[in-house]
Amino acid sequence: MHQHSDTAREAAAVQLDLLRSKTPLQRWSLALRLSDQVIRASKRAIARAHPEWTPGQINEYYIELHYGRDLADAVRRYVRVGDDSHRQ
């Protein structure tokens, strides 16, 4: 078993047993909740570092940090086009 640097071997074994006892749907739900928590924590950290930014700017920077500049630029263009279409 892979030993996590911050988890005791016994604790890791208990965690693995608990995960194995879950149904696929329960594991999927847990993964989604953990992912949501990590995304929110990342965005809060960005907001603390840039309190002057709007939620949109925080989201754009999050995308750039985690998925790359190309995708972030594509999202920015998409949002601008969407904004323009609502003005007509």
C-alpha positions as CSV (number, residue, x, y, z in Angstrom):
1,M,0.0,0.0,0.0
2,H,1.2,3.5,-0.8
3,Q,2.2,5.4,2.3
4,H,1.0,9.0,2.4
5,S,3.5,11.3,4.0
6,D,0.9,12.8,6.4
7,T,-1.1,9.7,7.2
8,A,0.0,6.9,9.6
9,R,0.1,3.4,8.0
10,E,-2.7,2.2,10.3
11,A,-4.9,5.2,9.6
12,A,-4.3,4.7,5.8
13,A,-5.4,1.1,6.2
14,V,-8.6,2.1,8.0
15,Q,-9.4,4.7,5.4
16,L,-8.9,2.2,2.6
17,D,-11.1,-0.3,4.3
18,L,-13.8,2.3,4.8
19,L,-13.6,3.3,1.1
20,R,-13.8,-0.3,0.0
21,S,-16.9,-0.9,2.1
22,K,-18.8,1.9,0.2
23,T,-20.9,1.4,-2.9
24,P,-19.7,2.9,-6.2
25,L,-22.4,5.6,-5.8
26,Q,-21.2,6.4,-2.3
27,R,-17.5,6.6,-3.5
28,W,-18.6,8.8,-6.4
29,S,-20.5,11.1,-4.1
30,L,-17.5,11.4,-1.7
31,A,-15.2,12.2,-4.6
32,L,-17.6,15.0,-5.8
33,R,-17.8,16.5,-2.3
34,L,-14.0,16.4,-1.8
35,S,-13.5,17.9,-5.3
36,D,-16.0,20.7,-4.5
37,Q,-14.2,21.4,-1.2
38,V,-10.8,21.7,-2.9
39,I,-12.2,24.0,-5.7
40,R,-13.8,26.3,-3.1
41,A,-10.6,26.4,-1.0
42,S,-8.6,27.3,-4.1
43,K,-10.9,30.0,-5.0
44,R,-11.0,31.4,-1.5
45,A,-7.2,31.5,-1.5
46,I,-7.2,33.4,-4.8
47,A,-9.8,35.8,-3.4
48,R,-7.7,36.5,-0.3
49,A,-4.6,37.1,-2.5
50,H,-6.7,39.5,-4.8
51,P,-9.4,41.1,-2.7
52,E,-10.1,43.6,-5.5
53,W,-11.0,41.0,-8.0
54,T,-14.6,40.2,-9.0
55,P,-16.0,36.6,-8.7
56,G,-15.6,36.4,-12.5
57,Q,-11.9,37.3,-12.4
58,I,-11.4,34.8,-9.6
59,N,-13.0,32.1,-11.7
60,E,-11.0,33.0,-14.8
61,Y,-7.7,32.9,-12.8
62,Y,-8.7,29.5,-11.2
63,I,-9.2,28.1,-14.7
64,E,-5.8,29.5,-15.8
65,L,-4.0,28.0,-12.8
66,H,-5.6,24.6,-13.0
67,Y,-6.3,24.1,-16.7
68,G,-3.9,26.4,-18.5
69,R,-3.9,29.8,-20.2
70,D,-5.3,28.5,-23.5
71,L,-8.5,27.2,-21.9
72,A,-8.7,30.4,-19.7
73,D,-8.4,32.6,-22.8
74,A,-11.1,30.5,-24.6
75,V,-13.4,30.9,-21.6
76,R,-12.8,34.6,-21.5
77,R,-13.7,34.9,-25.2
78,Y,-16.8,32.7,-24.8
79,V,-18.0,34.9,-21.8
80,R,-17.4,38.1,-23.8
81,V,-19.4,36.7,-26.8
82,G,-22.2,35.7,-24.4
83,D,-22.2,39.1,-22.8
84,D,-22.3,40.8,-26.3
85,S,-25.3,38.6,-27.4
86,H,-27.4,39.7,-24.4
87,R,-26.9,43.4,-25.2
88,Q,-28.6,43.2,-28.6
